[in-house]
């Protein structure tokens, strides 16, 4: 994993729900595996909000 991804991941982990959604939906150039890694740190009970933001 690149150092840049580690920075993004730490920002994601430390963000509130809206911040997580913004990072997930606006960050470009990540691999599928990196997106999956971010999802491990997303509160699953709010997955519907993430899906709405991506629609």
Backbone as CSV, one residue per row, in Angstrom:
resi,resn,N_x,N_y,N_z,CA_x,CA_y,CA_z,C_x,C_y,C_z
1,UNK,0.837,-1.193,0.000,0.000,0.000,0.000,0.871,1.241,0.000
2,UNK,0.407,2.229,-0.681,1.204,3.444,-0.788,1.044,4.296,0.463
3,UNK,2.016,5.157,0.679,1.953,6.081,1.813,0.747,7.003,1.663
4,UNK,0.438,7.385,0.419,-0.719,8.251,0.188,-2.007,7.584,0.651
5,UNK,-2.139,6.290,0.369,-3.339,5.595,0.805,-3.412,5.537,2.323
6,UNK,-2.286,5.337,2.974,-2.278,5.300,4.442,-2.757,6.633,5.021
7,UNK,-2.385,7.731,4.386,-2.843,9.051,4.832,-4.355,9.165,4.643
8,UNK,-4.826,8.748,3.482,-6.270,8.775,3.204,-7.002,7.900,4.215
9,UNK,-6.469,6.716,4.474,-7.109,5.782,5.399,-7.197,6.379,6.803
10,UNK,-6.132,7.007,7.261,-6.152,7.615,8.590,-7.157,8.764,8.663
11,UNK,-7.217,9.578,7.612,-8.225,10.644,7.561,-9.621,10.050,7.628
12,UNK,-9.837,8.967,6.886,-11.130,8.290,6.851,-11.497,7.776,8.243
13,UNK,-10.585,7.094,8.891,-10.829,6.532,10.217,-11.172,7.630,11.222
14,UNK,-10.502,8.756,11.123,-10.677,9.832,12.098,-11.826,10.776,11.773
15,UNK,-12.470,10.594,10.635,-13.560,11.486,10.225,-14.885,11.052,10.823
16,UNK,-15.805,12.014,10.902,-17.175,11.676,11.281,-17.866,11.044,10.076
17,UNK,-19.112,10.674,10.241,-19.829,9.961,9.185,-19.831,10.741,7.873
18,UNK,-20.152,12.026,7.918,-20.188,12.826,6.689,-18.809,12.920,6.050
19,UNK,-17.785,13.020,6.873,-16.417,13.056,6.355,-16.045,11.755,5.669
20,UNK,-16.436,10.635,6.271,-16.160,9.327,5.663,-16.840,9.221,4.300
21,UNK,-18.108,9.654,4.238,-18.845,9.593,2.978,-18.176,10.475,1.932
22,UNK,-17.760,11.668,2.331,-17.110,12.577,1.376,-15.804,11.981,0.855
23,UNK,-14.994,11.464,1.746,-13.717,10.861,1.323,-13.974,9.687,0.392
24,UNK,-14.923,8.830,0.763,-15.189,7.622,-0.034,-15.704,7.960,-1.425
25,UNK,-16.537,8.984,-1.516,-17.167,9.294,-2.802,-16.350,10.247,-3.665
26,UNK,-15.363,10.927,-3.109,-14.618,11.906,-3.914,-13.165,11.512,-4.185
27,UNK,-12.648,10.520,-3.481,-11.259,10.114,-3.688,-11.160,9.296,-4.970
28,UNK,-10.252,9.691,-5.828,-10.083,9.004,-7.109,-8.768,8.237,-7.124
29,UNK,-8.723,7.220,-7.968,-7.476,6.505,-8.184,-7.208,5.362,-7.220
30,UNK,-8.180,5.046,-6.350,-7.975,3.920,-5.442,-8.328,2.616,-6.137
31,UNK,-7.705,1.547,-5.691,-8.028,0.227,-6.224,-9.265,-0.308,-5.503
32,UNK,-9.832,-1.358,-6.048,-10.976,-2.004,-5.394,-10.580,-2.446,-3.991
33,UNK,-9.388,-2.991,-3.859,-8.922,-3.449,-2.545,-8.825,-2.286,-1.552
34,UNK,-8.378,-1.132,-2.029,-8.278,0.028,-1.137,-9.664,0.510,-0.712
35,UNK,-10.620,0.521,-1.636,-11.986,0.894,-1.261,-12.540,-0.098,-0.240
36,UNK,-12.266,-1.383,-0.420,-12.716,-2.393,0.544,-12.086,-2.153,1.913
37,UNK,-10.826,-1.761,1.917,-10.132,-1.471,3.171,-10.816,-0.307,3.896
38,UNK,-11.208,0.728,3.151,-11.914,1.847,3.781,-13.252,1.385,4.357
39,UNK,-13.944,0.536,3.637,-15.253,0.064,4.107,-15.152,-0.690,5.429
40,UNK,-14.009,-1.282,5.709,-13.825,-1.969,6.989,-13.957,-0.995,8.153
41,UNK,-13.757,0.282,7.885,-13.794,1.311,8.931,-15.041,2.180,8.824
42,UNK,-16.023,1.718,8.077,-17.269,2.469,7.906,-18.344,1.821,8.772
43,UNK,-19.113,2.628,9.516,-20.178,2.045,10.347,-21.273,1.433,9.477
44,UNK,-21.374,0.121,9.512,-22.264,-0.594,8.591,-23.729,-0.216,8.755
45,UNK,-24.115,0.257,9.934,-25.508,0.644,10.121,-25.860,1.889,9.304
46,UNK,-24.850,2.572,8.771,-25.077,3.767,7.943,-24.740,3.527,6.478
47,UNK,-24.620,2.280,6.091,-24.274,1.949,4.709,-25.271,2.522,3.713
48,UNK,-26.535,2.617,4.132,-27.558,3.185,3.237,-27.233,4.625,2.875
49,UNK,-26.666,5.394,3.815,-26.297,6.790,3.525,-25.175,6.856,2.500
50,UNK,-24.238,5.937,2.609,-23.149,5.872,1.633,-23.694,5.510,0.253
51,UNK,-24.594,4.548,0.214,-25.188,4.149,-1.060,-25.946,5.310,-1.687
52,UNK,-26.672,6.076,-0.890,-27.407,7.245,-1.417,-26.435,8.267,-1.985
53,UNK,-25.334,8.488,-1.295,-24.354,9.483,-1.743,-23.698,9.062,-3.057
54,UNK,-23.606,7.761,-3.293,-22.968,7.277,-4.497,-23.923,7.190,-5.677
55,UNK,-25.215,7.297,-5.417,-26.213,7.167,-6.489,-26.251,8.400,-7.373
